[in-house]
């Protein structure tokens, strides 16, 4: 019996790396035992005196909300944040970060569910802030995704992620985008359904009665059915919210938050998907752009199929780079050469598709999909490669999938009790389904999938048919894909990493070229995104100088440290 492989659109979270770097050693040394505290399964709502429905997030941040603003642009923009000290429960600290909520403030704002219907329903947006000792303004950031919460990782970002100079001179502001994290979240799945989606093996319909590969028609039908099922869950648990968590709406929320914090211009750092959010903001509000840095860019002109193709190539290159380094060691679990390593991995995944590997949890074997999630996540940063080596060593040499399962859970933010830390799993699907439209037809999708399978020795087995999944989504996209020029902005710095696996370098080059005043800074490396406190000093100096002093880096600056 052969499991039908289903594609995964990998517009993933830059922040997965932050989570993994903070906790992966605990997984390898003492096993996986994250705290509980999963996300809610239904929205709560209340009817206001003027008839507007307030869709509550269930977040502890909501206690800072005051009265509803007037249903006008001015009313929403003139809100003030009622800041209070954050609690540890507010921020739900990542294990390993060794940071408490002390010194951080939390708050919330109202936003219209639909920016084109200001007198309609209202949602809550969660914010958190780290105050600089000598504040010279506020820096908003977005960690990626779509679906990456910003508030929960603020202590890490302020104390370890950004440079000390930035944290000392700029207030660091975290805003969970609409539908994400502590803001009113889009909920589409129960925790059990999240497990089934991640494993892709519990539904008998996913199993074929023969060793034959599924036909293109069967693949498309399955993907459309999955999209329809997800959409039905969104409607059941979140009502109409799933129709309004697109990036254009999120960018409008950021401008409202900018005004609420008294900032004339938006100073912004966006990673990964956050580059698309930032570029969209620049397109909508060019006169409000302050100093903006976009690190690990998405090319806004590309279709979902083009993005998938580039990402799969990026991860294939990163995988082969890991194999090359690993195979230099006599105890590498996949062999002594790149070719042997690819052959070993494909054979291992063939076995997983035939029979998932036992783990310490008798109810949760390691499936092909879960193993793939672990491999992909651990390719984001070279510091995670040792974990990939150890996980595959236990799985391939010892027939024990426990470590790979624990790593997959960690990367998907699943707790030991079966709950999930947040709703990022469904948020990424819903937001992408609103931001992208399907292109092509079944013949083109099948041809593209076969081409990737032929060109990408490992990643090709998981690639293709992204547009088919979008075609099954019942809500139309909110925008047409195309280049973003953002005429009228000051210089916008785009940072690209030459071997970035998740947002390949060509996409950063493309965005820098598209922007009317794009400035490209490049780093020669294999990680996803480049700017961090402990990363390239060349990149750090360029970004800090821009944010703190307004010094625009030389366009084309090459960093090699």
ZALO-839361 format. One record per residue (C-alpha): x, y, z. Coordinates in steps of 0.2 Angstrom, whole numbers, plus 5000, padded with zeros to 4 digits. Example, Ala and Ser with C-alpha at 12.3 -4.5 7.8 and 13.67 -1.06 7.14 Angstrom:
506249785039/506849955036/
This chain:
500050005000/500750174995/500450335003/499950474991/501250614992/500450784993/501350944990/501751075003/501951254998/503451315008/503251495011/503851465029/504251565044/505951645047/505451635065/505551445065/507451465065/507351575081/506251445090/507351295084/508951385089/508251415106/507651245110/508451115099/509751065111/508451015124/507650905112/509250815108/509850795126/508350765136/506950735124/505350835119/504350905133/503651075129/502351155140/500551155136/499551295131/498751275114/497651395104/495851415105/494651325094/493251445092/493151635091/492151735104/491151885099/490052015107/488852145100/489252325104/487952465107/488052525089/487752355082/489452315077/490152135082/491752135091/492651965086/493751935102/495351855101/495251765118/496951845121/497451915138/497952065128/496152105125/495952175143/496852335137/495452375125/494452525128/492852585120/492552555101/493252695090/492052785079/491852695063/492852815052/494652815047/495052955059/494152855073/495252705071/496852805068/496552905083/496552765095/497852755109/498652595116/498252565134/499952485139/500152385154/501552265160/501552105151/501451945161/502351785157/500751705151/500551855139/502151815129/502151625132/504051615132/505051495121/505951365131/507851405130/507651595128/507951625147/506951785146/505451835156/504151965152/504952095164/505252255155/503952225142/502252305139/500752235131/499152315123/497852305109/496952405096/495352385087/495352365068/493952345056/493652175050/493452245032/494452405029/493152445015/491652435028/492252535043/490452515051/490552325051/491252195062/492852235072/494352125077/495752145090/497652175086/498852125099/500452225102/501952215114/503352345116/505152345123/505552515128/507352585124/508352665138/508652815127/507152805114/507352895097/505852815090/504952645087/505452505076/504152385070/504652205065/503852055057/504651885059/503951805044/502651675039/501351715035/500751665052/502251705063/501751785079/502851935084/502251965102/502851795109/504651815103/504851995107/505951955122/507151855111/507151985097/507552125109/508852035120/509651925107/509051945090/509352135086/510952225090/511152305107/511352475099/509552455091/508752395107/509552535117/509052675105/507352615097/505752545105/505452375098/503652355093/502852185090/501152175081/500352015078/499552025061/497652005059/497251825061/498851775069/499451745087/498751845100/497751955088/496051885083/496651725076/495951625061/495551455068/495151315056/495751155064/495651065080/497251005088/496850825082/496550885064/498250985065/499050815069/498250725055/498650865043/500450865048/500650675047/499650655031/499250475035/497750455046/496450475032/496150305023/495750415007/497650455007/498050275004/498150194987/497750004985/499249984974/501050034972/500550144957/500850334959/499250434959/498750514943/498750704941/496850704941/496850614958/498150724965/497150884960/495550814967/496350774983/497150944985/495551034981/494650924993/495850965007/495751155003/493851145004/493951045020/495051185028/493951325022/492451235030/493451225046/493851415045/492051455042/491451345057/492751415069/493151585063/491651645053/492051775040/493751815047/494651695035/494051815021/494951965028/496751905033/497551955017/499252055017/498452215010/497252225025/498752185037/499752325029/498352445033/498352385051/500152425052/499852605046/498452625059/499652555073/500952675067/499752825070/499152755087/500952755093/501252935087/502452895074/502553005058/503352875048/503452685049/505252615054/505152435049/506152275049/505352125040/506051945038/505451825024/503551845022/503852005032/504752075016/503152055006/502152135020/503352285021/503352305002/501452305002/501452435015/502652545005/501552524989/500052584999/500852715010/502352775001/502352945010/502352855027/503852745024/505252795036/506852675037/506352505030/507452345029/506752195020/507852035024/507651875014/506451935002/504951864992/504751924974/502951994974/502851974955/502951784956/501551654955/501351524969/502051394957/503551504953/503851534972/503751344975/504951304961/506251424967/506051364985/506151184981/507851224972/508451324987/508051184999/508851054987/510451154986/510451175005/510150985007/511550944996/512751065005/512250975021/512650805014/514350865007/514850925024/514150775033/514850645021/516650705026/516350625042/516550435044/514950415054/513750515043/512050425043/511750455024/513450395017/515050465010/514550564995/513150674989/512550554977/512550414990/511650535003/510250574991/510050394987/509950345005/508750485009/507550434995/507650255000/507250305018/505750405013/505150265002/505150155017/504250285027/502850295014/502650105015/502750095033/502950245046/504350225058/504050185076/504350315089/504250325108/502450375106/501550215100/500150325093/501250435083/502450355071/503550455060/502750475043/503550535027/502650705029/503250735047/505050685043/505050805028/504450945040/505950905051/507150905036/506551065029/506551155045/508251105050/508951165033/508551345038/510151375047/511851285047/511751295066/510351165065/511351045054/512050945069/510250915074/509750845057/511250735057/510750665074/508950645070/509350545054/510650445062/509350375075/508050355062/509050275048/510350175058/509350135074/507550125066/506950245079/505950395073/505750485090/507050625088/506450665070/504650675077/505150785092/506050895080/504550905068/503450945083/504651085089/504651165072/502751155071/502651215089/501751065095/501651035114/501950865122/500150855127/499550875109/499051055109/499951185098/500751355103/499851455090/498851445074/500251465062/499851305053/498151365046/498651545046/499951515033/498751425022/497351545023/498451705020/499351625005/497651574998/497051754999/498751824992/498951704978/497851654963/497951484954/498751494937/498851364923/497851194921/498151014926/499250974911/500351124915/500451074934/500850894930/502250944917/502951064930/502950924944/503750804933/505050924928/505450964946/505550784950/506750754936/507850904941/507750894960/508350724966/507550734983/506450884984/505650844968/504650704976/503650834986/503450964973/502051034962/500251074961/500251224972/498951304960/497851154962/497751184981/497351364978/495951324965/495051224978/495051374990/493251454989/493751634993/494551734979/496251814980/496251994985/497552054973/498452014957/500251964958/501452094950/503052194954/502952314968/503852484963/503252594978/503552754969/503852904981/504752814995/506452845002/507752715000/507252535005/508652415010/508452235004/509552105011/509851945002/510851785007/511751704992/511151524997/509551565006/508551405006/506851475009/506951635000/508251614986/509451754983/508651794965/507051844974/507951974985/508852034969/507152054960/506352144974/507752274975/507652294957/505752324957/505752454971/505952624964/507252654977/507852484982/509652454989/510352284989/511452215002/512052035000/512851915012/513751755006/512951615017/511851465018/510551535031/508851605029/508951785032/510551875037/510352015050/510551965068/511552015083/512751865081/512751855062/513751945049/514552105056/514552185039/512652165037/512352215055/513352375053/512452415037/510752385044/511152475061/511952625052/510352645041/509152625056/510052735068/510952865058/510052865041/511652805032/511052715016/512152565012/513052564996/511952474983/512752304979/513652294995/514352114997/514652045014/515751895016/516051875035/
